[in-house]
């Protein structure tokens, strides 16, 4: 577990370092909003990728469309793609730039990292000539599936696992990809698992000579690290879920104790009472107290059943909001809180009921705490042609900008010691990302806070 935490911490530190956009970075770094506005450019970018670009202009206006149109088109593709990043080559003023487009959809901008590779073309051409000293696997396969060339790493890794050599035919699985690549005349990236190792293979067609070059990189360690990080993420979500369940159970135990005491006291009084009307009144109170216990146990059973639900299903966000309020009744005093529900007709999303309920319950509890259990709490759902949204708004203490920037960091909390772990909102962000949704926060000091989760429309597979 400590190793997993170290991996997550390292990844978060790397992301934080990237987000600082150091101006001294020797490579070009720019940030473009989804609307086409240039938000940031370091000195290298101002002298290369966007040289002569007026900061008041837009990437999409006619003045700049010829020069920057392809880059903005790539920015658009990065916005609409589910990929973590896009890699493309762009030519500006006779120079060649390898560009990575990294969408940060949570904040609606794209980071563009550009490296001038003009002077590296000879090296690239050298790679295309299959240098024996290349540290990664390089293989050339003819159109009929025969291995024409393989460098030393390829012979010792991929070909050894396939049990074939130069001059022999590759297995049908590889050959089918070779044929597909030649027919499409386009690069094809495929991951192959061989002998327990995972290779990221790029198939590059050379149609005029009827062969395909394959470049293979062993990514086993990288994939394992990603899986370990995801496993640690799931453990963190589960730990927070169990912590929340413990708080709920504690609150329910307190709620059950009160009606039980009523039942016990009235049952004892009935035993020695001869007054029939009074006995009937006591009996009715016993029935009411018993019904209350039944309701509490029903809430707990529903919560436990949702927590056991695995996989994704169609979920009505209105039901999620209602369940979150019912759960919060057992952990927060809502007697002086006016709960306002503003629901859309049918906001259906795909996801995990227990995890989405965990998100909204967290928002509700934080909202009640921020209002000191007195004020208006608004639960809203809405739908557009592109999205479904669920939000929780309180009119409590609100947050300043500095707090808003830290609120999702692990172990950061504004609550008194012993009243918060600082993991709730951090786990919320992880769950939101897992569902492919967007998290939105609006808050003003002294006026309140709104947390919203925005889901893109998805069709069940």
Residue, then its C-alpha position, 0 to 999 in steps of 0.5 A: x500500500x505505501x508503494x501505491x501511495x508513492x506512485x500516486x503522489x509521484x504522478x500528482x507531483x508530475x502533473x503539478x510540475x507540468x501545470x506550472x508552465x515554466x517560462x524557462x522551458x526550452x521547448x514551446x508550451x502554450x495553453x489554448x481555451x476551448x473557445x480559441x483564446x490563447x491563455x499562456x505561451x512561454x518565451x520559446x513558443x512566442x519565438x516559434x509556434x506563435x511568432x507574430x501572433x497578436x495576443x488580442x487575436x483569436x486562433x480562429x479568426x481569418x487573420x490567423x487561420x492560415x498560419x494557426x488553423x491546423x494547430x487550432x484544428x488539432x486543439x479542437x480534435x483534442x477537446x472532442x477526443x477521449x484520448x489522454x493526449x494527441x501527438x502530431x507533427x506541424x510545419x511552421x515557417x519551414x520548421x518541423x514541430x512534434x506537438x503533443x495536445x493534452x486536453x484538460x477538460x475539467x478547466x476547458x483548455x488544451x496544453x500544447x507542447x511543441x518540440x523543434x525536430x527539424x534538425x533531428x530528421x537525419x536521426x529519424x531517417x536513420x531509424x527508418x533504415x533499421x539501425x542495428x543499435x536501436x534499443x527498441x524492436x524494429x522489424x520489416x515484414x513483406x506484403x506476403x508476411x515474410x520477415x525481411x529484417x529484424x534488429x537484435x532487440x526484436x530477435x531477442x524479444x518479439x521474434x523469440x516469443x513468436x518462435x519465428x526468425x528472419x525469412x519465415x512467415x509471421x503468425x496470422x495475428x500479426x499478418x492480418x495487421x500487416x495486410x490491414x496497414x498496407x490496404x489502408x496506407x495509414x499508421x496503425x498502433x496495436x498492443x501485443x501481449x507476448x510471453x507475459x510482456x506487453x509491446x506497443x507496436x506501430x505498423x508503418x506501411x511503405x506501400x511503394x515497396x510493399x512492406x511494413x515496418x514495425x516499431x515495438x516498445x516494451x511497455x509492460x512496466x508502464x502498464x503495470x504501474x498504471x494498473x497499480x495506480x488504478x488499484x490504489x485509486x479503487x482502494x482509496x474510494x472503497x476506504x472512503x466509502x467504508x468510512x462514510x458507511x461507518x458514520x451512517x451506521x453511527x447516526x442510525x444507531x443513535x436514531x434507533x435508540x430514541x424510538x426503542x427507548x419510547x417502545x420500552x418505556x411505554x411497553x412497561x407502563x402498559x403492563x401495569x395500566x388498567x386505563x384502556x384509552x391511555x393504553x390505546x394511546x401508548x400502543x399507538x405511540x409504540x406503533x409509530x416508534x416501530x414504524x420509524x425504526x422500520x424506515x431507518x432500517x430500510x434506508x440502511x438496507x438500501x444503502x448497503x444494497x447500493x454499495x454492493x452493486x458492481x458495474x455500471x447501469x442506467x441511473x436516474x440522477x433524481x434518485x441519486x439526489x433523493x438517496x443522498x438526502x435520506x442518507x444525510x438525515x442519519x449523519x446531519x441535523x436537517x431540521x433547520x435546513x430547507x431542502x429545495x429540489x429542482x429536478x429535470x424530467x429524466x436525467x439518465x446516466x450510466x454509472x455506479x449507483x453507490x459511487x454517485x450517491x457517495x459523491x452527492x452525499x459528500x456534497x450534501x454533508x459539506x453543504x450542511x456543515x458550511x451552513x451550520x445546519x441552518x439555511x437552504x440546500x438546493x439539489x438540482x438536476x438538468x439536461x441538455x442535448x449534450x449533457x446531464x448535470x446534478x448539483x448541490x448548492x448551499x448558502x453557507x460560508x463559501x470559500x475563497x480562491x485559495x481554498x478552492x484551489x486546494x479543496x480536492x487535494x488529498x488530506x486538505x480539510x477546512x474542518x476542525x481536527x477529528x471532524x474530517x479526513x480531507x479525503x472526501x472531495x479527493x475521492x469524489x474527483x477520482x470517481x467523477x474522472x472514472x465516470x468520464x464526467x466533469x466536476x464544476x465548483x463555484x463558490x463565493x466567500x460568505x455567500x455559498x457554494x455549488x458543486x456540480x457533476x456534468x455527465x456527457x450523454x452516453x449510450x449503454x453498450 
